[in-house]
Amino acid sequence: MSVRPFREIHRRQSRQISVGDVKVGGDAPITVQSMTNTDATDVEGTVAQIRALEEAGADIVRVSCPTKESTDALRRIVPQVRVPLVADIHFHYKRAIEAAQAGAACLRINPGNIGSRERVKEVVQAAKDHGCSMRIGVNAGSLERNLLERFGEPCPEAMVESALTHAKVLEDEDFHEFKISCKASDVFLAVAAYMQLAEACDYPLHLGITEAGGLRTGTVKSSIGLGNLLWAGIGDTLRVSLSADPVEEIKVGFDILKSLGLRHRGVNVISCPSCARQQFDVIETVKVLEERLSHISTPMTVSVIGCVVNGPGEALMTDVGFTGGGRGTHQVYINGVPNHRLKDEDIVDHLVRQVEAKAAEIEARMAAESEAESPAEPARVSG
Ligand code: SF4
């Protein structure tokens, strides 16, 4: 029985697949993905963008492969990056085979669109030969004509039927290493489709609200849509689609997961909106602090609160807490308890030092714990 049952999320039991060395589904952590927006044939630029995404914490990155030149480029990109890559293929089955041969860890392709059964067999064989998984990607904006005619418009039932029809094509080839997405730009439609799909199969689900909008509007829309699903225990991997730098997609993805306690990466900052009672400039401090702490991947919580009205209470559950005090006497908390006061020193510099020290301590503790958990050397029997 949990101490705080109101925070519990019971994840849907999905089967587990592999995207390279990253597990998706089952009890694996919910992964965060993004997609490059460079031309894949610009190998240098694409590698640089993938590395920036890795730095931000991306678990998986998707690269569009519309041409033979781009699958050739993929072969040169794969060895230069750490994260597994998903090759985005729309229709051409040859691109899928080339991408599998080039080292893609996963193919995003809708098998129902490949064409003849022979072609499907070839793609599945290439995936099996090269250890590729697949993602079936249903999109409300590009549903099959027969479904639109029958259902009249994109609706959850049509999207689920499309997904299961594509899935059946792979199942008929005895291929089960795939995940499914069922995206729509309409939050209601996407959420309803994912909920129905979650009931209808046990494949891992890749969540996304497609064409969600710019950084602010897309973040809000994705947080509502993905937040609802994740809270209901649905979703094994996600991509936040923003008309913005892909690195922002990763940051937002992690922030959604952090808000629900589903994944912890980096510093979770709790801060007040500030008001006339603030004893230092909260907004500017938090803005600079978040920038300065963005390199920290250790999961930890830091509170930055303008005054004693809410400061001590918020600091209780944090690793490092900071509360503005009268006459420039601010209070620093470590592990939820008052530790020392700060008067004249720069607040951001001081907090960065405290957080870095705490992060190092947490890392050391986690390393010691994992060492203790790993199997001990078998005892030597002498004599
Ligand atoms: S914690 Fe203090 S400074 Fe911050 S919003 Fe509340 S009253 Fe204002």
Boltz pocket constraint, residues with backbone or C-beta under 6 A from the ligand:
constraints:
  - pocket:
      binder: B
      contacts: [[A, 272], [A, 273], [A, 274], [A, 275], [A, 276], [A, 277], [A, 278], [A, 279], [A, 305], [A, 306], [A, 307], [A, 308], [A, 309], [A, 310], [A, 311]]
      max_distance: 6.0
